[in-house]
Amino acid sequence: DNNNNNNSQPLKIVDVGTGGGFPGLPLALLLPHCEFTLVDSIQKKLVAVSEMAAELDVENVRIHYGRCEEMYAEREGRMEHLGKYDVCLGRSVTALPRFCAWMYPLLKKQQQQEEDGDGEEGRLIYIIGGELEDVVESRILSDTNLDE
């Protein structure tokens, strides 16, 4: 589904601890109708991610330098980030309970959803570990349907 609500607002997704841009940058390529904010506390990594996004002509990505828990610490950050995201995702950022505590303030709550005209609360996705099973070099060579 392209949108999370009935008034055609794009889904807002934040990737915390994006590092080299995974999983946020590939998802932004696959989901051009969504708005992505990629967050990391290491500026050098974000410079590389920003260059990759520019090279790939990805226009639905914003870069945020800093720690996620600082995103809503000051007034400007609260206005921009607090309760604004439909999906928060991360990959092996920290212990899961700490990650949940950091992300919860960023997620839309029922009240914001009702004000926005939809009924869905924000979702949290946390990727732990994983094994490389196969490398897909081309959509044509893939045995997997990449359009699902």
Secondary structure, DSSP 8 states (H G I E B T S, - for coil): --BSSTT--B-EEEEET-TTTTTHHHHHHH-TTSEEEEEES-HHHHHHHHHHHHHTT--SEEEEES-GGGTTTSHHHHHHHTT-BSEEEEES-S-HHHHHHHHGGGB--HHHHHHHT-----EEEEE-----------TTT-SS-TT-
